[in-house]
Amino acid sequence: MRTDYGRTFIALLGIVVFVSLASLGMGSQWMSPIALSRSLLGYGNETQQMIVWSFRMPRVLLVLLVGWGIAISGVMMQGVLRNDLAEPGILGVTTGGNLGITLALSLFGIQIASPWTLPAMSMAGGLCVVLAVCGLAIDRGGIYPARLLLTGVAVSAAVGAFTLVLSLNVDRQIYSQALAWATGSFNKADWNYVLALAAWLGILMPVVMAICPILNILRLRDENVISLGVSVFHWRLLLLVIAVALGSAAMAMSGGIVFLGLIAPHIARRLIGPQHGRLVPTTGLVGMLLLLVADTAGRTLLAPVEIPAGIMVGGVGGIYFVYQLMTTKG
């Protein structure tokens, strides 16, 4: 099994690298492999090098980082809730992050929006909504997965409606920013966004990998987990906060990317099984690949018109969600 996992991981990594290189050459101005290679090595003409290093490279890297963060946030939520239909949007990460950014922009103005402040705004909104969901879902001293999911759907709908009303009462520039965030787009990607998100993930990922054994334990029934001396309530709450932090930081850079956190864990689980020490990094690679394909297709299919990556993923993810809903027993 270890050999199979290693081969699967290396194969996925190779595919991600190949698609990334292909994406660098695709767009409104296509580049041949030779021209792309020369530009990457610093021997291309000035225009091609500017296109690759100033526009496409930071965009591709940001897509990869966002895909990694959202996918791992999704697999953590599915593990904590023991529900394969869970994903960041269910608990209000998407709507909470949108509310946090819209509220901050309406109070302090568009000038505070930067790659370093957006994750904090999104995280604050996402954490507030998720904590509210958890508070409403507590029953007899515990947080039960089914109740948590239902509460999350209801609260997300209410927060989304409030955010819409709020966005209608701000100036046009802030409204345009909020609208772009809601659709999930990478058209403003630059190196500052890449560095900011890389820093957030660099802080959070060691923590995630260190607590993977707890995720494996939480797959058991609550009574069995308690018998092992593990505090179900406190660990579930901590893991949810970390998952929200991952998802919020990633979505702050791109906007709402729905269903990626649902699809990627399912594919990874089919490839390597449910053991989280292997599942988490594999899910991250799958998330990278899916979002990169969606973004590349979105900016090339109707070029120069661009289809936001969030819409591309949401269209496919919505169909997959309905399929999973129909085939899930109980």
C-alpha positions as CSV (number, residue, x, y, z in Angstrom):
1,M,0.0,0.0,0.0
2,R,2.9,2.4,0.8
3,T,4.4,1.8,-2.7
4,D,1.0,2.4,-4.3
5,Y,0.6,5.6,-2.3
6,G,4.0,6.8,-3.3
7,R,3.4,6.1,-7.0
8,T,0.0,7.7,-6.9
9,F,1.4,10.8,-5.2
10,I,4.3,11.1,-7.6
11,A,2.0,10.6,-10.6
12,L,-0.4,13.3,-9.4
13,L,2.5,15.7,-8.7
14,G,3.8,15.0,-12.2
15,I,0.4,15.8,-13.7
16,V,0.1,19.0,-11.7
17,V,3.5,20.1,-13.0
18,F,2.7,19.2,-16.6
19,V,-0.7,21.1,-16.5
20,S,1.0,24.1,-14.8
21,L,3.5,24.3,-17.6
22,A,0.8,23.9,-20.3
23,S,-1.2,26.6,-18.5
24,L,1.7,29.1,-18.7
25,G,1.6,28.8,-22.5
26,M,-2.2,29.1,-22.9
27,G,-4.3,32.2,-23.0
28,S,-5.3,35.0,-25.3
29,Q,-1.7,34.9,-26.6
30,W,-0.5,31.3,-27.0
31,M,3.1,30.3,-26.8
32,S,4.9,27.3,-28.3
33,P,6.8,25.0,-26.0
34,I,10.0,26.4,-27.3
35,A,9.0,30.1,-26.8
36,L,7.7,29.2,-23.3
37,S,11.0,27.4,-22.4
38,R,13.0,30.4,-23.6
39,S,10.8,32.8,-21.5
40,L,11.1,30.7,-18.4
41,L,14.9,30.6,-18.8
42,G,15.1,34.3,-19.4
43,Y,16.0,34.1,-23.1
44,G,12.6,35.0,-24.6
45,N,11.6,38.4,-26.0
46,E,10.6,41.2,-23.6
47,T,6.8,40.8,-24.2
48,Q,6.7,37.1,-23.7
49,Q,8.8,37.2,-20.6
50,M,6.5,39.9,-19.1
51,I,3.4,37.8,-19.9
52,V,4.9,34.7,-18.3
53,W,6.6,36.2,-15.2
54,S,4.3,39.2,-14.5
55,F,0.9,37.7,-15.3
56,R,0.7,33.9,-15.9
57,M,3.3,32.6,-13.4
58,P,1.8,34.4,-10.3
59,R,-1.7,33.4,-11.5
60,V,-0.8,29.7,-11.9
61,L,0.9,29.6,-8.5
62,L,-2.0,31.3,-6.8
63,V,-4.4,28.9,-8.3
64,L,-2.3,26.0,-7.0
65,L,-2.1,27.4,-3.5
66,V,-5.9,28.2,-3.4
67,G,-6.7,24.7,-4.7
68,W,-4.5,23.2,-2.0
69,G,-6.0,25.2,0.8
70,I,-9.7,24.8,-0.1
71,A,-9.3,21.0,-0.8
72,I,-7.6,20.3,2.5
73,S,-10.2,22.4,4.3
74,G,-12.9,20.3,2.8
75,V,-11.2,16.9,3.7
76,M,-10.8,18.1,7.3
77,M,-14.5,19.1,7.5
78,Q,-15.6,15.7,6.1
79,G,-13.4,14.0,8.6
80,V,-14.6,16.0,11.6
81,L,-18.3,15.7,10.7
82,R,-18.0,12.2,9.4
83,N,-20.1,13.3,6.4
84,D,-18.9,13.0,2.8
85,L,-21.1,15.8,1.7
86,A,-19.5,18.4,4.0
87,E,-17.4,21.2,2.5
88,P,-16.4,24.7,3.5
89,G,-19.5,26.3,2.1
90,I,-21.7,24.2,4.2
91,L,-20.5,25.6,7.5
92,G,-20.5,29.2,6.2
93,V,-16.8,29.7,5.4
94,T,-17.7,31.1,1.9
95,T,-20.6,33.3,3.0
96,G,-18.8,34.3,6.3
97,G,-15.7,35.3,4.4
98,N,-17.7,37.3,1.9
99,L,-19.5,39.1,4.8
100,G,-16.2,39.8,6.5
101,I,-14.6,41.3,3.4
102,T,-17.7,43.3,2.4
103,L,-18.3,44.6,5.9
104,A,-14.6,45.7,6.3
105,L,-14.6,47.4,2.9
106,S,-17.9,49.2,3.7
107,L,-16.5,50.4,7.1
108,F,-12.9,51.3,6.2
109,G,-13.0,51.7,2.4
110,I,-11.4,50.0,-0.5
111,Q,-7.9,51.2,0.4
112,I,-7.5,48.7,3.2
113,A,-7.9,45.8,0.7
114,S,-4.5,44.1,0.3
115,P,-3.2,40.5,0.0
116,W,-2.2,40.6,3.6
117,T,-5.4,42.1,5.1
118,L,-8.0,40.2,2.9
119,P,-7.3,36.8,4.6
120,A,-7.7,38.4,8.0
121,M,-11.1,39.9,7.0
122,S,-12.2,36.6,5.4
123,M,-11.0,34.6,8.4
124,A,-12.7,36.8,10.9
125,G,-16.0,36.6,9.0
126,G,-15.7,32.9,8.4
127,L,-14.8,32.1,12.1
128,C,-17.7,34.2,13.4
129,V,-20.2,32.4,11.2
130,V,-18.8,29.0,12.0
131,L,-18.7,29.6,15.7
132,A,-22.3,30.8,15.5
133,V,-23.2,27.6,13.6
134,C,-21.4,25.5,16.3
135,G,-23.1,27.4,19.1
136,L,-26.5,26.8,17.6
137,A,-25.7,23.2,16.8
138,I,-24.6,22.2,20.4
139,D,-27.0,19.7,21.8
140,R,-26.6,18.2,25.3
141,G,-23.0,19.3,25.6
142,G,-21.9,17.9,22.2
143,I,-21.7,18.9,18.5
144,Y,-23.4,16.3,16.4
145,P,-22.6,16.1,12.7
146,A,-26.1,16.0,11.3
147,R,-27.4,18.9,13.4
148,L,-24.2,20.9,12.5
149,L,-24.8,20.4,8.8
150,L,-28.4,21.5,8.9
151,T,-27.6,24.5,11.1
152,G,-24.8,25.4,8.7
153,V,-27.0,25.4,5.7
154,A,-29.6,27.6,7.4
155,V,-27.1,30.1,8.8
156,S,-25.2,30.3,5.5
157,A,-28.4,31.2,3.7
158,A,-29.2,34.0,6.2
159,V,-25.7,35.4,6.1
160,G,-25.6,35.4,2.4
161,A,-28.9,37.3,2.3
162,F,-27.5,39.9,4.7
163,T,-24.3,40.3,2.7
164,L,-26.3,40.9,-0.4
165,V,-28.3,43.7,1.3
166,L,-25.1,45.2,2.7
167,S,-23.4,45.2,-0.7
168,L,-26.3,47.1,-2.3
169,N,-25.7,50.0,0.1
170,V,-22.0,50.6,-0.6
171,D,-20.3,52.6,-3.4
172,R,-19.9,51.1,-6.8
173,Q,-16.2,50.3,-6.4
174,I,-16.7,48.2,-3.3
175,Y,-19.7,46.5,-4.8
176,S,-17.6,45.5,-7.8
177,Q,-15.0,44.1,-5.5
178,A,-17.6,42.1,-3.5
179,L,-19.2,40.8,-6.7
180,A,-15.8,39.7,-8.1
181,W,-15.1,37.9,-4.8
182,A,-18.4,36.1,-5.0
183,T,-17.7,34.6,-8.4
184,G,-14.2,33.3,-7.6
185,S,-11.8,34.9,-10.1
186,F,-8.0,35.1,-10.4
187,N,-7.8,38.0,-12.8
188,K,-6.1,40.2,-10.2
189,A,-3.5,37.7,-9.2
190,D,0.0,39.0,-8.6
191,W,3.2,38.0,-6.6
192,N,1.9,39.8,-3.5
193,Y,-1.1,37.5,-3.3
194,V,1.1,34.4,-3.9
195,L,3.5,35.4,-1.1
196,A,0.7,36.2,1.3
197,L,-1.1,33.0,0.8
198,A,2.1,30.9,0.9
199,A,2.9,32.5,4.3
200,W,-0.6,31.6,5.7
201,L,-0.3,28.0,4.4
202,G,3.2,27.7,5.7
203,I,1.9,28.5,9.2
204,L,-1.2,26.3,9.0
205,M,0.0,23.1,7.2
206,P,2.5,21.8,9.8
207,V,-0.4,22.0,12.3
208,V,-2.7,20.2,10.0
209,M,-0.2,17.3,9.4
210,A,0.6,17.0,13.1
211,I,-3.1,16.5,14.0
212,C,-3.9,14.0,11.2
213,P,-4.0,11.1,13.7
214,I,-6.8,12.9,15.6
215,L,-8.8,13.0,12.3
216,N,-8.4,9.3,12.0
217,I,-9.7,8.7,15.5
218,L,-12.7,11.0,15.0
219,R,-13.8,8.7,12.2
220,L,-14.9,6.3,15.0
221,R,-18.2,6.6,16.8
222,D,-18.2,9.2,19.6
223,E,-18.5,6.6,22.3
224,N,-15.5,4.8,21.1
225,V,-13.5,8.0,20.8
226,I,-14.4,9.0,24.3
227,S,-13.3,5.6,25.6
228,L,-9.8,6.3,24.1
229,G,-9.6,9.4,26.4
230,V,-10.1,11.9,23.5
231,S,-12.2,15.0,24.1
232,V,-14.5,14.8,21.1
233,F,-16.0,18.3,21.7
234,H,-12.7,20.2,22.1
235,W,-10.9,18.4,19.2
236,R,-13.8,18.8,16.9
237,L,-14.1,22.5,17.6
238,L,-10.3,23.0,17.2
239,L,-10.2,21.1,13.9
240,L,-13.1,23.1,12.6
241,V,-11.4,26.3,13.4
242,I,-8.2,25.2,11.6
243,A,-10.2,24.1,8.6
244,V,-12.0,27.4,8.5
245,A,-8.7,29.2,8.7
246,L,-7.4,27.3,5.8
247,G,-10.5,27.8,3.7
248,S,-10.8,31.5,4.5
249,A,-7.2,32.3,3.8
250,A,-7.5,30.6,0.4
251,M,-10.8,32.0,-0.6
252,A,-9.7,35.5,0.4
253,M,-7.3,35.5,-2.5
254,S,-9.8,34.1,-5.1
255,G,-13.3,34.5,-3.9
256,G,-15.9,31.9,-3.4
257,I,-14.8,28.6,-5.0
258,V,-17.7,26.3,-4.2
259,F,-17.7,22.5,-4.2
260,L,-13.9,22.1,-4.7
261,G,-13.7,21.1,-1.1
262,L,-16.3,18.4,-1.8
263,I,-15.0,16.9,-5.0
264,A,-11.3,16.8,-4.3
265,P,-11.5,14.6,-1.1
266,H,-13.8,12.1,-2.8
267,I,-11.3,11.6,-5.7
268,A,-8.4,11.4,-3.3
269,R,-10.2,8.9,-1.1
270,R,-10.8,6.6,-4.1
271,L,-7.2,6.8,-5.0
272,I,-5.4,6.1,-1.7
273,G,-8.1,5.3,1.0
274,P,-9.2,7.1,4.1
275,Q,-6.0,7.3,6.2
276,H,-5.6,11.1,6.7
277,G,-1.8,11.1,6.9
278,R,-1.9,10.2,3.2
279,L,-5.3,11.5,2.3
280,V,-4.6,15.2,3.3
281,P,-1.6,15.8,0.9
282,T,-3.2,13.7,-1.9
283,T,-6.4,15.8,-1.6
284,G,-4.3,18.9,-1.8
285,L,-2.8,17.8,-5.1
286,V,-6.2,16.8,-6.5
287,G,-7.5,20.3,-5.5
288,M,-4.6,21.9,-7.2
289,L,-5.2,20.0,-10.4
290,L,-9.0,20.5,-10.5
291,L,-8.8,24.3,-9.9
292,L,-5.9,24.7,-12.3
293,V,-7.8,22.9,-15.1
294,A,-10.9,25.0,-14.3
295,D,-9.0,28.3,-14.4
296,T,-7.1,27.5,-17.5
297,A,-10.3,26.4,-19.3
298,G,-12.1,29.5,-18.1
299,R,-9.5,31.9,-19.5
300,T,-8.9,30.1,-22.8
301,L,-12.3,28.7,-24.0
302,L,-13.8,32.1,-24.9
303,A,-10.6,34.2,-24.9
304,P,-10.4,37.2,-24.5
305,V,-13.6,36.8,-22.5
306,E,-12.8,35.1,-19.2
307,I,-15.1,32.7,-17.3
308,P,-14.4,32.9,-13.5
309,A,-12.9,29.7,-12.1
310,G,-15.6,29.7,-9.4
311,I,-18.3,29.3,-12.0
312,M,-16.4,26.6,-13.8
313,V,-15.9,24.5,-10.6
314,G,-19.4,25.3,-9.3
315,G,-21.1,24.0,-12.5
316,V,-19.3,20.7,-12.4
317,G,-19.4,20.5,-8.6
318,G,-23.1,21.1,-8.4
319,I,-23.8,18.1,-10.7
320,Y,-21.4,16.0,-8.6
321,F,-23.1,17.1,-5.4
322,V,-26.5,16.1,-6.6
323,Y,-25.1,12.7,-7.7
324,Q,-23.6,12.2,-4.3
325,L,-26.8,13.2,-2.6
326,M,-28.8,10.7,-4.6
327,T,-26.4,7.9,-4.1
328,T,-25.7,8.4,-0.4
329,K,-27.7,6.1,1.8
330,G,-29.6,7.6,4.7
